[in-house]
């Protein structure tokens, strides 16, 4: 199973923007990668993780961008493949 780390950012976002983004992406099997010990300070981006056996890199990029655009125009989306820990 491949794990993707997705960062979504907006220019001058509000707290409501990220609440809506959380709701939008949670419906599509993305889960928040934010630490529970978050300081509660203001942020300009949010991190998510997505796991899939069948989705490729391009489809994950497209899906993340599509859902982020539904919340607010012109998001910045960074997708990377998360390295698995060697055992």
C-alpha positions as CSV (number, residue, x, y, z in Angstrom):
1,X,0.0,0.0,0.0
2,X,1.4,3.4,-1.0
3,X,1.0,6.4,1.4
4,X,0.9,9.9,0.0
5,X,1.5,13.0,2.0
6,X,-0.5,16.0,0.7
7,X,-0.1,19.6,1.8
8,X,-2.8,22.1,0.8
9,X,-2.3,25.8,1.2
10,X,-4.2,28.9,0.3
11,X,-3.3,32.6,0.1
12,X,-4.7,34.4,3.1
13,X,-6.9,31.5,4.4
14,X,-9.4,31.7,7.2
15,X,-10.0,29.0,9.9
16,X,-13.3,28.3,8.1
17,X,-11.4,27.5,5.0
18,X,-9.5,24.7,6.7
19,X,-12.6,23.4,8.5
20,X,-14.3,23.1,5.1
21,X,-11.2,21.5,3.6
22,X,-11.1,18.9,6.4
23,X,-14.8,18.0,5.8
24,X,-14.3,17.9,2.0
25,X,-11.3,15.6,2.1
26,X,-12.5,13.4,5.0
27,X,-15.3,12.3,2.7
28,X,-12.8,11.0,0.3
29,X,-10.5,8.9,2.6
30,X,-7.9,11.6,3.2
31,X,-7.0,11.9,6.9
32,X,-5.3,14.8,8.7
33,X,-1.6,14.4,9.4
34,X,-1.6,17.3,11.8
35,X,-0.1,16.4,15.2
36,X,-2.4,16.3,18.2
37,X,0.1,18.5,20.0
38,X,-0.5,21.3,17.5
39,X,0.1,24.7,19.1
40,X,-3.3,26.0,17.9
41,X,-1.5,28.8,16.1
42,X,-2.6,30.1,12.7
43,X,-1.4,28.1,9.7
44,X,-1.4,28.7,6.0
45,X,-1.5,25.0,5.0
46,X,-2.8,21.7,6.2
47,X,-1.3,18.3,5.8
48,X,-3.2,15.1,4.9
49,X,-2.3,11.5,4.2
50,X,-3.9,9.2,1.7
51,X,-3.4,5.5,1.3
52,X,-4.1,3.4,-1.8
53,X,-3.1,0.3,-3.6
54,X,-4.6,1.3,-6.9
55,X,-4.2,5.1,-7.2
56,X,-1.1,6.4,-8.9
57,X,0.8,9.7,-8.2
58,X,-1.0,11.7,-10.9
59,X,-4.5,10.6,-9.9
60,X,-3.8,11.5,-6.2
61,X,-2.5,14.9,-7.3
62,X,-5.6,15.5,-9.5
63,X,-8.0,14.3,-6.8
64,X,-6.4,16.5,-4.1
65,X,-6.4,19.6,-6.3
66,X,-10.0,19.0,-7.4
67,X,-11.4,18.7,-3.9
68,X,-9.3,21.7,-2.6
69,X,-10.7,23.8,-5.4
70,X,-14.2,23.0,-4.3
71,X,-13.4,24.8,-1.0
72,X,-11.6,27.8,-2.4
73,X,-10.0,28.9,-5.6
74,X,-6.3,28.6,-6.5
75,X,-5.0,26.2,-3.8
76,X,-1.3,25.2,-3.7
77,X,-1.2,21.4,-3.5
78,X,2.0,19.5,-2.9
79,X,1.9,15.7,-3.1
80,X,4.8,13.4,-2.2
81,X,5.1,9.7,-1.7
82,X,5.8,9.0,2.0
83,X,8.8,6.8,2.7
84,X,8.0,3.6,4.5
85,X,10.2,2.8,7.5
86,X,12.6,0.0,6.9
87,X,12.3,-2.9,9.4
